[in-house]
């Protein structure tokens, strides 16, 4: 279920976005070359509709947040507001 539009999404590819950097204290992640990063970015951009990529009047890309992500976002905003409001003692 897409929480942004309330529709069931069926034609998509889910990719794993988590990679371990350290495992048992040992560095496991290998940084890709700049060329590899550039190539991956170009491939991913090809997946987007041109309406999001055009320079003049691009369409806004809809992004939805899960309930947990939304709650966490609101919690962090509130924590930041409370931290900013604290008086500074000299």
C-alpha positions in Angstrom: 0.0 0.0 0.0 1.4 3.4 -1.0 0.7 5.7 2.0 0.9 8.8 -0.2 -1.9 8.0 -2.6 -3.7 5.2 -0.8 -3.3 2.9 -3.8 -1.9 -0.6 -4.1 1.4 -0.5 -6.1 2.1 -3.6 -8.1 4.6 -2.7 -10.8 7.8 -1.9 -9.0 11.3 -3.2 -8.1 12.3 -3.1 -4.5 16.1 -2.8 -4.0 18.1 -3.5 -0.8 19.4 -0.2 0.4 21.2 -1.4 3.5 24.8 -2.4 3.3 27.0 -3.4 6.2 30.0 -1.1 6.6 31.5 -2.9 9.6 31.0 -6.5 10.6 32.5 -7.6 14.0 34.6 -4.4 14.0 36.1 -5.1 10.6 35.6 -2.8 7.6 33.6 -4.8 5.0 32.3 -2.1 2.7 34.3 -1.2 -0.4 33.6 2.2 -1.8 32.8 2.0 -5.5 34.8 4.1 -8.0 33.5 7.5 -9.1 32.9 6.0 -12.5 30.7 3.2 -11.0 28.8 5.7 -8.9 28.2 7.9 -12.0 27.1 4.9 -14.0 24.6 3.7 -11.3 23.2 7.2 -10.9 22.7 7.5 -14.7 21.0 4.1 -14.8 18.6 5.0 -12.0 17.8 8.4 -13.6 16.7 6.5 -16.7 13.9 4.8 -14.6 12.3 8.2 -13.8 9.6 9.6 -16.0 10.7 12.7 -18.0 8.1 14.8 -16.3 10.3 14.7 -13.1 13.6 15.3 -15.0 12.6 18.3 -17.2 14.3 21.6 -16.4 11.2 23.8 -17.0 8.3 23.1 -14.7 9.3 19.7 -13.5 6.6 17.7 -11.7 7.0 17.1 -8.0 8.0 13.6 -7.3 5.6 12.0 -4.8 7.2 10.6 -1.7 5.3 8.7 1.0 6.5 7.9 4.5 5.5 4.8 6.5 3.7 5.5 9.8 6.8 4.7 11.8 9.0 7.0 9.6 6.4 9.8 10.0 6.2 9.4 13.7 10.0 9.3 14.0 10.3 12.5 11.9 7.7 14.3 14.1 9.5 13.1 17.2 12.8 14.5 16.0 11.3 17.8 15.0 9.7 18.1 18.5 13.0 17.2 20.2 14.8 19.8 18.1 12.3 22.5 18.9 12.5 21.7 22.6 16.3 21.8 22.5 16.3 25.2 20.8 13.8 26.6 23.3 16.0 25.8 26.3 17.3 29.0 27.9 21.1 29.5 27.8 22.6 30.0 31.3 25.7 32.2 31.4 
